[in-house]
Amino acid sequence: MDTFFDAHDPLYAWLALGWLALDHFVLARRLPGMTWHWLHWPAALLHELTHFLTAIALGADARITSLTPRHLPDGTVQMGQCTTAGPVGGHFGNVAIKLAPLAWFPIAAVLAGYVMAEPRSLLAGLGMLGAVIVMIQAGWMTSDTDLRGTHLFGILAITMLVTTGFQHAVLGAQGLFCASFDLGCP
């Protein structure tokens, strides 16, 4: 196999950080009209699909009412919308549905570990890195409506997910750091 990326190649981290910085500081402010929102459509699709599948799994009546970005009267842009009614578990079911997209953080961490574990060709490495970035974006697209009414249970769930994600990120960063400087860390 013709490889471009080595196992645990720090170039992955630099490309991901470079994309996120370019996306946040340049593209979000300079792309015309809805272009930036359409670039994030794959992440919005994953985000809404996660709400929908979680609602179905909990026995709720769920419907994806929008998968396209649209301007709202208050000047913001809504990337998508999933409506639900009657989940099993009442309030806890609603909280699980609202917070479901946060599950993309640990999934992205596991995929990132898999991607970095072996040498990859340029296209395979960039494609998998792109998938990791889309998953992260799907998790952080959480809106005010997703967080409304989650209260203490939601805060605890977010704290647990962030802590787990942080642990994976620290371990991944440690691996990248050790590989970058050939330190031979465990």
N, C-alpha and C positions, 0 to 999 in steps of 0.2 A: 504494500500500500504506500502510495506517495504521501508523505506527511508534511504538513506545514506547521502545525502546532505540536509541540512536545507535550508529554504528560506533565501536568501541573505547570503549564506554561504561564508565566505572569502576563503574557500578552492578552490572555482572556480577560483578566481584570482590567487592564488598561483600555481595552476596546469597550468593555461594558461601562466603565466609568466615563470614558470619552463620549459614548453615545448618550448616556443619561445627562451629562453636562450639556452637550450640544442640544439635546432635546429640550431640556428645561430652560437654559439661558438664551438660546438662539432661536430654535425652530418655533417654540411656543409663542414667541413674541413677533417673529418676522414673517411667518408663512401667511399668505393671504386667506381671508375668509375662513372656511371650514377645513382647509387642507390639513392642518395639524390634527384636528379631531378625527378626520378620516384615516390618518396614519395610525391612530390608536384604536381603530375599529376592531382589529383582532383581539385586543385586550378587553374591549367593551363586550365583545361577543362572549368570551370566556367568563367574564364577570357576570353577565346576565344569565348565561347558561347555568352557572353554578347556583345562583338563586333559584332558578327554575327547577333544576334536578333535585336540589335539597328539599324544596317545597313538595315536589311529587313524592320523594322518598318518605316524607313525614305525613303524607296523606292529605295534603292541601290541594285546593283547586287553584292551579297556577296558570298564568298566561303571560307570555312575553308580548307586551303591547308595543314595544318599539326597539329596534336594533340599529337605528340610524341617528346620528347626531342632529339635534335640532335646537334652535334658539328658543329660550323661554322668555316670557314677558319681563322678568326681572333683569334680563341682559346676560344671564348665564347660559351655558350650553349643557343640555342633557344628552349623555352619550347613549343611553338605552333605558328601558324600563321593564320590570317584571312585576306583575301584580299577583297577590296571593290572597286566599281567603280560607279560613278554617283549618289550620294545621293541627295535627295531633300534638298535644302537649301544651296548648294554649300559649301563654307568654313565652315559655322556654322554647317552644317550636318556632315562634316568631323571631326570637333572638338568634336561634340557630340558622334560620333562613337569611336574616339580615347580615350575619357575620360570616356566612359560608365562603365568600370570596377571599377572606383572609387565609384560608387553607392553601392558597396558591403560594404563599411565602415558603412554608416548609417543603412543598412539592418542588419549587424552583431550586431550593437549596440541595435537595437530593439529586435533581437532574444536573445541577452544576457540578456536584461531586462526581457523577458518572461521566459527564463531558470531559472533565479535567483528568480523569483517571488513566486515559489512554491517549496515545498520539492520534491526531486526526488530520485529514486533508483540509485544505483551506475552506472549501465549500461546506463540508460536513461540520467543521468546527464553527464556522460563522452561522450556519443554519441552526445548530443546537444552542449556540449562544443567543441567537435571536429568539428562540423558543423560551429560554430562561428569562430574557428581558420582558417578553410579552406576559409571561406568568406573573412576574413581579408587578408589572403595570396593572394586570387584572386585579391583583390583591390591593394595590394602593388606590384604586379608583373608588374606594368606598366614599359614599356621599353622606350628606346630612340625613337623608331619609333612611339610609342603611343603619345609621347609628341611633336614630331617634327611638326612644323607648327601650333601649337595651339595658340601661341601669347597671346595677352592680354585677349581674351575671355576665353582661357584655364586657364590662371593664376587666373582670377576672379572665375571661376567655381571651381578650386581646392581650392582656399581660402575659398569659401562658404562651400564646402564639409568638409574641415578640421575643420573649425570653428564649424559646426554642430556636427561633430564627436567628437570634443574636448568637447563640451558642454555635450554630452551624456556620454563621458568618465568621466568627472568631476562629473556628477550626480551619475554615477555608482560607482565611487571611493568613493564618499561621503557616499553612502549607504553601501558599503562594510566596510568602516572605522567605521561608526556608529554601524553596526551590530557586527563587530569584538570586539568592546570594550563596547557593551551594553550602548551606550550613549543616546539612545532614540531620535536621531535627527529626524527632520521632513522628 
